[in-house]
Every structure is written in C-alpha cells, then in structure tokens.
Amino acid sequence: MELFAQFYTYLLPIMSILGVLVFITLQFITPAYGMTFNSRWGFSVRSNLGWFIMEAPVFFAMLLLYFISILCNIRPFNIVTFTMFFFFEFHYFQRSFIFPLLMKGQSKMPISIIITGFVFNTFNAIMQGGWLFFFSPENQYPISWFWSWQFIVGTLIFLLGMVINIYADRVIRSMRTDVTDNNYYLPKGWPFKRISSANYFGEVLEWLGFAILTWSISGLVFLLWTCANIIPRSKAVYVRYTQFFGKEFTGLKRYKIFPWIY
C-alpha cells in the first residue's frame, strides 16, 4: 500500500506534464484513425475491435480497484464514491461494449494507436480509482456531498455531455447506409449546428463535469488529457471536412469544437 501511495504521488504530476507534451505534439502530428486514417502508422485492425481493446481496460481496471478497496477493507462502502464510480463505469461500458457493436463501415485503426490508448486508459483508471477508493481524505465525500454545488453542477454537466456525445455519434452513424458503407458524410442539425465535432464537445463536457463533481486533482488531470487529445483532433476533423466537402462545409461557418470560441 505504501509503495502504491508513493507511485500515485508521482503519477499525477507526471501525467500532467505528459498531457501538455501530447497537446503540443498533436499540433504537428495527426493520429491516423477515423477520418484521418492512413496506412503509414503500421499494421491495423478493424476499428470496432480497436475501440474495444483500447477502452475496455479502463472499465475492468477501475472495477478491480473498487473491489480491492472493499474486499481488503481499505475503505468502507461509500454511496457517494460509488455513484462517481458508476458514472465513470457507465461511460466506459458504453464506449467499450456498445459503441463498437453499433459502428458501421469497415474502417481500421493502427495497432500503435490502440496500444497508446490502452496504456493511457490503464493509468487513467489508476488515477481515478486511486483517488476515489484509496487516497482521497476519508471525510471528503460525506452523504451531504450529494447536495453540494460541486456534485449538482458537475453531474448536470457530465450528463449533458454524455447525451451530446452519444447522440452525436448516433447522428454520424445513421448517415451510413449499412455496415459496408465506408463513406463520410456531413452531419447537420443539432448538435452539429454550430460545431463540427459535437461528439468531442460532449466528451469534454463529460470529463469537465466529472472533475467538478469529484472536485479532485485526478479528475482535473483527466480533463487536461481529454482536452490535449480532443482539441487537436477536432482541428484535424475540421480540415478533413473542408477537404471532403469544400464550400458546402465552410459555408456553414461552424466552429471546430467549442461554440463561438474555437
């Protein structure tokens, strides 16, 4: 336990620094998956398999940390942290087991991207689970936390982001005619009316909400990583839409990810 505590102490600042470096790097390099896929990133597999391999570890690692904490009597059951745990797991259950099954087309994802996502997600589970089940102050989350402004505001933002994220993915997916359709289409209407990457906007909102409702450094580091990865990604998607649809897209005058900001 002491060794884990020491590891956790160094993990958060190291992950924060790496998040900043990732953001800088992605200004010059575009990861090759989805709309930006190319074969230069090495061997690839079907995207739905890639998403499962990349996202499932965080679901199972978080679950493992929760049971270790309970079964080893490290922390007693706490309904507040369990609710936070449920929010987190619900998101990753959808991303790991439902989202890949709903995907249409036969797009591919490089193994290098999958490995990178696998590693980050594993460390992220350690960050979030470590805080909630091991290292947060024992009086941090009393039952009264449920009616604190942090929990109420954070939960509303988290749920709004989840709705936007899932619905935006559904809109994009519904534009393909069947499972063999690999074409890309220009989504229109809500939630794409003002932004081209509404699904990413929803995900940023989710983890902003999670950082607020947990009021934790670990949640803030995850939000930093989310922005470091997704904001440059939204720029790459914007460029792709411009290349694919030209004036039809640019004439819509959409922002990349944040309405009226960027």
Secondary structure, 3 states (H helix, E strand, C coil): CHHHHHHHHHHHHHHHHHHHHHHHHCCCCCCCCHHHCCHHHCCEEEHHHHHHHHHHHHHHHHHHHHHHHHHCCCCCCCHHHHHHHHHHHHHHHHHHHHHHHHCCCCCEEEHHHHHHHHHHHHHHHHHHHHHHHHHCCCCCCCHHHHHCHHHHHHHHHHHHHHHHHHHHHHHHHHCCCCCCCCCCCCCCCCCCCCECCHHHHHHHHHHHHHHHHHCCHHHHHHHHHHHHHHHHHHHHHHHHHHHHHCHHHHCCCCECCCCCCC
